[in-house]
Amino acid sequence: MILYQYIGVLIGIIGIIVTFLRFKSGKMSLNMLLVWSAVWILLIIFSVNPDTSSLLARATGIGRGLDLILIIGLIGCYYFIFKIYNMIENVEEEITHLVQEIALEKGQSPDLDKKNLPKDKDSETEGKV
């Protein structure tokens, strides 16, 4: 085996271990466990037997194995960017909802300390006229 094959197998094994540990601790969903496990297993397979990517490329109508890997990687990156974008949108909605709830709660609270509220410039000048 060539050096990159050992490195690929090592990274794949470490990736599988980290993926399972994250799933076990509840930081990863079952769907993500399956996706990342498939990625790490494919990395190990392509590292041990590089001709496998060429066989898959020919079966899908793509010229070379490296082209197949790059296309799959690019599609995967777009998928994860889209997923992250959706997560950010959800977090923004949750923050907006929480801020609205806190504002309503503080606005209706009888224990609200009016000394800490900022004063309007108009109310300061009205008493001095």
QUIRA-V609595 format. One record per residue. N is the residue number from 1. RES is the residue in one letter. OMEGA is omega in degrees with one decimal (NA if undefined). Layout:
N|RES|OMEGA + N|RES|OMEGA
This chain:
1|M|179.3 + 2|I|-175.3 + 3|L|-178.0 + 4|Y|178.0 + 5|Q|176.7 + 6|Y|-179.7 + 7|I|178.8 + 8|G|178.6 + 9|V|179.8 + 10|L|179.0 + 11|I|178.4 + 12|G|179.5 + 13|I|177.7 + 14|I|178.3 + 15|G|178.6 + 16|I|-180.0 + 17|I|-179.5 + 18|V|179.3 + 19|T|179.5 + 20|F|177.9 + 21|L|177.9 + 22|R|178.1 + 23|F|-178.9 + 24|K|-179.9 + 25|S|176.6 + 26|G|-179.0 + 27|K|-176.8 + 28|M|179.3 + 29|S|179.4 + 30|L|178.7 + 31|N|179.3 + 32|M|175.5 + 33|L|-179.1 + 34|L|-179.6 + 35|V|-177.2 + 36|W|175.9 + 37|S|177.7 + 38|A|179.2 + 39|V|-177.4 + 40|W|178.5 + 41|I|176.5 + 42|L|177.1 + 43|L|179.3 + 44|I|-179.4 + 45|I|-179.8 + 46|F|178.3 + 47|S|-177.8 + 48|V|-178.2 + 49|N|-176.7 + 50|P|-179.7 + 51|D|179.2 + 52|T|179.7 + 53|S|177.6 + 54|S|177.6 + 55|L|178.3 + 56|L|179.5 + 57|A|178.9 + 58|R|179.7 + 59|A|179.8 + 60|T|178.0 + 61|G|177.8 + 62|I|-172.7 + 63|G|-173.9 + 64|R|179.3 + 65|G|179.3 + 66|L|176.9 + 67|D|178.4 + 68|L|-179.1 + 69|I|179.1 + 70|L|178.6 + 71|I|178.3 + 72|I|178.2 + 73|G|179.4 + 74|L|177.2 + 75|I|178.1 + 76|G|177.8 + 77|C|177.6 + 78|Y|178.8 + 79|Y|-178.2 + 80|F|174.7 + 81|I|178.3 + 82|F|179.3 + 83|K|178.1 + 84|I|177.7 + 85|Y|178.3 + 86|N|178.4 + 87|M|178.9 + 88|I|177.5 + 89|E|179.3 + 90|N|179.3 + 91|V|177.9 + 92|E|178.2 + 93|E|178.7 + 94|E|179.1 + 95|I|178.5 + 96|T|179.2 + 97|H|179.4 + 98|L|179.4 + 99|V|178.0 + 100|Q|178.8 + 101|E|179.8 + 102|I|180.0 + 103|A|178.4 + 104|L|-179.8 + 105|E|-179.7 + 106|K|-179.9 + 107|G|-178.2 + 108|Q|-176.6 + 109|S|177.9 + 110|P|-178.5 + 111|D|-177.8 + 112|L|-177.9 + 113|D|-176.1 + 114|K|178.4 + 115|K|-176.8 + 116|N|-179.9 + 117|L|177.7 + 118|P|-179.1 + 119|K|174.9 + 120|D|177.1 + 121|K|-179.6 + 122|D|-177.8 + 123|S|177.8 + 124|E|-176.1 + 125|T|-179.6 + 126|E|-177.6 + 127|G|-174.9 + 128|K|-175.7 + 129|V|NA
